Each structure stands twice: as C-alpha cells, then as structure tokens.
Amino acid sequence: MQYLHFSDLSLEQQTHALNLVYQDYTMPFQVSQEWVVEHLHAHQIDPQRSPLWVDRRGVVALSLLALRGQRAWIGGFGIAPAYRGRRFSLPLLRACLEGLQADCVQLEVLTGNLKAQATYRRAGFEVTRQLAVLEGPAGPPHQEIQPAGSPCWQRESESLARLADLRVVKGSLVYRGNLIHQVGPGACWGDLPVVGTLRVSNEPVGSPLYQQLIGLGWREVARQYEMSR
Ligand SMILES: CC(C)(COP(=O)(O)OP(=O)(O)OC[C@H]1O[C@@H](n2cnc3c(N)ncnc32)[C@H](O)[C@@H]1OP(=O)(O)O)[C@@H](O)C(=O)NCCC(=O)NCCS
C-alpha cells in the first residue's frame, strides 16, 4: 500500500477516485471534473492534507479534509468497493485527523449509512443535529420566506463567497439555479424568479425554514446527521 495525498492525482484521476469510492453509495453519486474543482475550492478542502491510499491495482481509499480557521470538515470519505469490509475506514479516518490542530472537526453522514456512522462514532464523533434535503414548490408570492437555521459547512458564507453564479435577492436570499443556499429575513417567495421544483440542501431539521417548507408540502429526499468531535 502507498500512502499518498489527493494532491498527488491529476484532476481526471481525482474525479475517477471519488466516483470509485462512492460507488454503491446509499444515494447515486457521480461527479464531474467541474464538480471536483468547485468542491475543493468552495469548501476549502486541502488536497495536500487529504489522505489517498493506493496499491498496485489502483485507488483503495480517500478522505478529504477541509480547514476553516480552527475548524475542520471531512468533505469526502470512502473505500473502493473491492476493499470494503476489511476495517480500513477507521485507520483512514485516523490518518486524516493525525496531527490536526483543530478545535472541532465536523462531517455529515446519511442517517441510513450505518457503517460510516460506526466508524465515525469509534473515532469519537457525536451527532450534533439533523439536516434535511428538501424539494418542493415555491410558496404564495407574498409570503415571507422563513429564515434558514445555522448553516452547515457547505452553506456557510465562506463557501458561498467562493461559488460562481450565485444570485442574491434583497441581500438575504441566496440561490443558484433551483437550489436555495441561504435565507435571511425580508425576502418573499415572489422575489425568487425560478419556476419548477426548488431544492434546499442540508437544512437543520426544525428550523423556521424547515417548518415552513414542510407546511408547504415539500418532500424530504434525504436526511443526514451532522457529527462533530
Ligand atoms: C462507509 C465506508 C467508508 C465503510 O468502509 P467499509 O470498508 O465498508 O467498512 P469497515 O470494514 O471499515 O467497517 C466499518 C464499521 O462498520 C461496521 N459495520 C459493518 N457492517 C455494518 C452494518 N451492516 N451495519 C452497521 N455497522 C456495520 C463494522 O463493524 C465497522 O465498525 P467497527 O469497527 O466498530 O466494528 C464504505 O462502505 C464506503 O466507502 N461506502 C461508500 C461511500 C460512503 O458511504 N462514504 C461515507 C460518506 S459519509
């Protein structure tokens, strides 16, 4: 086994590696090179601190580590299908966290992903809250959109500031395409010039926005635990 870093791969290899370790994921997950570039940049993933394990047959495992001040986030974690079930995931996580000087490390995991949760708990992570991915229609045009809860890593202002093509309405409603990224006070549904199904990713369960969306009949398409240690 060779112990490398994500930065040792070309963009094409990085994309292939991510698609490999996320094969048979609980939800279909297939990424493009453009997605990888944006993911690393927007969420401040440090490829030089992100372990990548390979052997002569190819990629075995990888874990992506992001840093924001004294906080860290795991922004990708997986074992190639041929190597699963050999208890590689805990050593991989430990390798990722080794020597890390952070006050707090966060990650998200789908509620149904019991294997990943077992590994994270063994490494000392605990559930801090639940996050929902929701889809549905806009509410009545004059109804104010309720504020979002405290954002997860990918919706923090540091991430949003690095995303291209974001649209901002009334300084408080931030969206791109059909995906609503952030909602502060003051914007109404009619201010959102988008038709069709809207989506909100990783909204804290129970937040004012979450409650409003459920009331509007939005469908919860996934639920994650946010964990930290
Ligand atoms: C999640 C993943 C990294 C786990 O790696 P793995 O090689 O399959 O699992 P491991 O052999 O390392 O075992 C991990 C833990 O899951 C436990 N486990 C195995 N099967 C399990 C099951 N059906 N339910 C609950 N726990 C299970 C193991 O006992 C072990 O826990 P332990 O060390 O406390 O005993 C791997 O399956 C994967 O890459 N999946 C696709 C991508 C993914 O889900 N990434 C995580 C994103 S948050």
The ligand as an ORCA input file, in Angstrom:
! r2SCAN-3c Opt
* xyz 0 1
  C     -18.710      3.734      4.657
  C     -17.398      3.037      4.284
  C     -16.271      4.059      4.241
  C     -17.094      1.982      5.371
  O     -15.972      1.257      4.986
  P     -16.046     -0.367      4.944
  O     -14.761     -0.863      4.463
  O     -17.265     -0.740      4.174
  O     -16.328     -0.748      6.463
  P     -15.280     -1.232      7.569
  O     -14.845     -2.639      7.272
  O     -14.190     -0.229      7.708
  O     -16.208     -1.246      8.849
  C     -16.700     -0.026      9.368
  C     -17.566     -0.289     10.551
  O     -18.894     -0.647     10.094
  C     -19.326     -1.777     10.853
  N     -20.325     -2.454     10.035
  C     -20.149     -3.324      9.045
  N     -21.340     -3.656      8.510
  C     -22.271     -2.962      9.185
  C     -23.674     -2.853      9.096
  N     -24.382     -3.525      8.179
  N     -24.317     -2.017      9.962
  C     -23.637     -1.317     10.875
  N     -22.288     -1.373     11.002
  C     -21.628     -2.185     10.155
  C     -18.060     -2.541     11.077
  O     -18.224     -3.465     12.123
  C     -17.112     -1.425     11.450
  O     -17.361     -0.951     12.760
  P     -16.471     -1.423     13.986
  O     -15.037     -1.116     13.615
  O     -16.975     -0.578     15.107
  O     -16.736     -2.877     14.144
  C     -17.503      2.319      2.907
  O     -18.522      1.356      2.963
  C     -17.743      3.261      1.745
  O     -16.804      3.813      1.191
  N     -19.026      3.453      1.340
  C     -19.369      4.309      0.216
  C     -19.043      5.781      0.484
  C     -19.549      6.233      1.833
  O     -20.595      5.818      2.306
  N     -18.798      7.151      2.455
  C     -19.136      7.761      3.716
  C     -19.765      9.078      3.454
  S     -20.275      9.866      4.969
*
